[in-house]
Amino acid sequence: MPALTSQTIENRYVDRRKLLRVLEKLFPAKNYAVRLQLNCWILTIPQPLTEDEINLFCTD
């Protein structure tokens, strides 16, 4: 099994529904975990998200 990486994103920018849709599209094997902790989303994912991918679910 490939190693997973952790990535943190501030909650105030994240649209939760869009986040989950993006992760489902990027990682169809569902080999990821998502949790909200101290007002940040902690993503455990196969590879770090790019800035463009993050922009798909973040708002200003």
Protein Blocks (a to p, Z undefined) as FASTA:
>chain_A
ZZdddddddfklpcfklmmmmmmmmmmnopacdddeehiacdddfbdcdfklmmmmccZZ
